Amino acid sequence: MIRRGCFGGPGTSDPGRFWCNAASLTDLVFSAYQLKPYQVTLPAWMGLTFYNIAARIPAGSTAEQFLLMQQNLLAERFKMTVHFEKKEVPVYELKVGKDGPKCKQTVLDAPSEDRDLIGEYLEEGGRVRHKVKQTMEELAAYLTIRLRQPVFDATGLTATYDIVLNFVQEPSDRGLPRGAAVSPEGAATVASDPAGGPTLIGAVQSQLGLKLEAKKGMIEVLVIDHAEKVPTEN
């Protein structure tokens, strides 16, 4: 089966080649600018038209140079013009709860009792994530992906932790609009789910002793000014 998406480039097992199989223009934009979903709103047609791309990458190219090559490809082949601007959006701040953190601080060089379970995996009715030696900033980055909106570390905790989270699919996967923040009052109402377990927001609070506080924040977003659906020839 042919894998769909974009592959190769600096930092991969094939640094001298970049290719895309049935990639949408949306895929190409995210690859070229390394964006999070909340950082750009793209026209619907960009996700519905697909392209195959094959390109050679000069030896010794850095990751930054590789991104610039992809951006130039979009500008030259798709006549894409863009700009960045600041936008106020719903965000979360990750803070320590009123009773203090419950996270287990990493013991350096100590063997993990559950080494075979490290990672994220599904269990009946829910999901488990077990991560060792994780900073709060890394946890915030993970929560950003799962909750589909920015999460900023405001815990003040500087150590690394072995973090285990047991949760059911969070509200953003169960019908809440993408980017919709849950208020502090609302977070209490979604601490558990009818499926029989805590949501991710509830798990962070009850299992880690942390809280996600919803507010507004300014972030930089990409605006697509123009793009052609049919690329020019090489």
C-alpha positions in Angstrom: 0.0 0.0 0.0 1.4 3.5 -0.9 1.7 5.8 2.1 0.0 9.1 1.7 1.9 12.2 2.8 5.3 13.8 2.6 8.6 12.1 3.5 12.4 12.6 3.5 14.6 15.6 4.0 17.2 16.6 6.6 16.9 14.7 9.9 15.3 11.6 8.3 16.7 8.4 6.9 16.6 9.9 3.4 18.0 13.4 3.8 18.8 13.9 0.1 15.3 13.4 -1.2 11.8 14.9 -0.5 8.7 13.3 -1.9 5.0 13.5 -1.4 2.3 10.9 -2.4 -1.2 12.2 -2.8 -0.5 15.2 -0.6 -3.0 18.0 -0.4 -1.9 21.6 -0.5 -2.9 21.7 3.2 -0.3 19.0 3.8 2.3 21.0 1.9 1.6 24.2 3.9 1.9 22.4 7.3 5.1 20.7 6.2 6.7 23.9 4.8 5.8 26.1 7.8 5.7 23.5 10.6 2.4 24.9 11.9 0.0 23.7 14.5 -3.7 23.3 13.4 -4.7 26.4 15.3 -2.1 28.6 13.6 -3.8 28.7 10.2 -7.2 28.6 8.5 -7.0 27.2 5.0 -9.6 27.3 2.2 -11.4 24.0 2.0 -10.3 23.3 -1.5 -6.7 23.0 -0.3 -7.5 19.8 1.5 -9.4 18.3 -1.4 -6.9 18.4 -4.3 -3.8 16.1 -4.2 -0.4 16.2 -5.7 2.7 14.0 -6.1 6.1 15.7 -5.6 9.7 14.5 -6.0 12.6 16.7 -5.3 16.3 16.4 -4.6 17.8 18.1 -1.5 21.4 19.4 -1.8 23.8 17.6 0.4 24.4 19.2 3.7 21.2 21.2 3.8 20.0 22.2 7.2 16.5 21.7 8.5 15.9 25.5 8.3 17.1 25.6 4.6 14.9 22.6 3.9 11.8 24.5 5.2 12.8 27.5 3.0 13.0 25.2 0.0 9.5 24.0 0.6 8.2 27.5 1.0 9.9 28.6 -2.2 8.3 25.6 -4.0 4.8 26.8 -2.8 5.6 30.3 -4.0 7.0 29.3 -7.4 4.8 26.3 -8.3 1.5 27.4 -6.7 2.0 31.2 -6.8 1.3 31.2 -3.0 1.6 34.4 -1.1 1.3 34.5 2.7 1.8 36.7 5.7 1.8 36.3 9.4 -0.3 38.3 11.9 -1.2 38.2 15.6 -4.6 36.9 16.5 -6.4 36.5 19.9 -7.5 32.9 20.4 -8.7 30.6 23.2 -5.7 29.2 25.0 -5.0 27.1 28.2 -2.4 27.8 30.9 -1.1 24.7 32.6 -0.9 25.5 36.3 -0.3 23.7 39.6 -3.6 22.8 41.4 -4.5 24.0 44.8 -3.3 20.9 46.5 0.0 20.8 44.8 1.4 18.5 42.0 1.0 14.8 42.2 3.5 14.1 39.4 6.2 11.5 40.1 9.6 13.2 39.7 12.1 11.2 37.6 14.7 9.3 39.5 17.8 9.5 37.2 19.0 6.1 35.8 16.3 4.3 37.8 14.7 1.4 35.7 11.1 1.8 34.9 8.8 -0.8 36.3 6.6 -0.5 33.3 9.2 0.0 30.6 7.2 -2.1 28.1 4.2 0.2 28.6 6.0 3.5 27.8 4.2 5.3 25.1 0.5 5.9 24.3 -1.9 3.1 23.7 -5.6 2.3 23.7 -7.4 0.3 26.3 -11.0 -0.8 26.4 -13.0 2.4 26.8 -10.1 4.7 27.1 -6.5 5.7 26.4 -3.3 5.5 28.5 -0.2 7.6 28.1 3.0 6.7 30.0 5.9 9.0 29.4 9.2 9.1 31.4 11.6 12.0 31.9 9.1 14.6 30.7 9.3 18.4 31.4 6.2 20.5 32.0 6.9 22.3 28.7 6.9 18.9 26.9 3.6 18.0 28.6 2.1 21.3 27.5 3.2 20.6 23.9 1.5 17.1 24.1 -1.7 18.7 25.6 -1.6 21.3 22.8 -1.8 18.5 20.2 -4.5 16.5 22.0 -6.7 19.5 22.9 -6.1 21.2 19.5 -5.4 24.6 21.0 -2.4 26.3 22.6 -1.4 25.1 26.0 1.3 27.2 27.8 3.3 25.9 30.8 2.8 28.2 33.8 3.5 25.6 36.5 6.9 26.9 37.5 8.0 23.3 37.8 11.5 22.7 36.4 12.2 19.0 37.1 11.4 16.1 34.8 8.6 13.7 35.7 7.4 10.2 34.9 3.8 10.9 33.8 1.0 8.4 33.5 -2.4 9.6 32.3 -5.5 7.4 32.0 -8.4 9.1 30.2 -11.2 8.7 27.7 -11.4 10.7 24.5 -11.4 14.4 25.4 -14.3 16.7 24.6 -12.5 18.1 21.5 -12.9 14.6 20.0 -16.5 14.3 21.0 -18.2 17.3 19.3 -16.7 20.5 20.8 -15.7 22.9 18.0 -12.0 22.8 17.2 -10.3 25.6 19.3 -13.2 25.9 21.7 -11.8 26.5 25.2 -13.5 25.0 28.3 -13.9 27.5 31.1 -12.6 26.7 34.6 -16.2 26.2 35.6 -16.8 24.1 32.5 -13.7 22.0 33.2 -15.5 20.7 36.4 -18.4 19.5 34.3 -16.2 17.5 31.9 -14.0 15.9 34.6 -15.6 12.6 33.8 -17.2 11.2 30.7 -20.4 9.0 30.2 -18.0 6.4 28.6 -16.8 5.7 32.2 -13.6 7.5 32.8 -12.0 10.9 33.2 -11.5 13.2 30.2 -7.9 14.4 29.5 -8.7 17.7 31.3 -10.1 15.8 34.3 -7.1 13.4 34.3 -4.6 16.2 34.3 -6.4 17.6 37.4 -7.1 14.4 39.4 -4.0 12.3 38.4 -1.3 15.0 38.1 -2.5 17.6 40.5 -2.4 20.2 37.7 -5.1 22.3 36.1 -5.8 23.8 32.7 -7.0 27.4 33.0 -8.8 28.7 30.0 -8.2 32.3 28.8 -7.5 34.4 25.8 -4.0 34.8 24.3 -2.2 36.2 21.3 -0.5 33.9 18.9 1.0 34.2 15.5 -1.1 32.8 12.6 -0.4 32.3 8.9 -2.8 33.9 6.5 -2.9 32.6 2.9 -3.3 35.6 0.6 -3.3 33.7 -2.7 -2.7 30.2 -4.1 -3.3 28.5 -7.4 -4.9 25.2 -7.6 -3.0 24.0 -10.7 0.8 24.2 -10.2 3.1 25.5 -12.9 5.3 23.1 -14.8 8.9 22.5 -13.8 
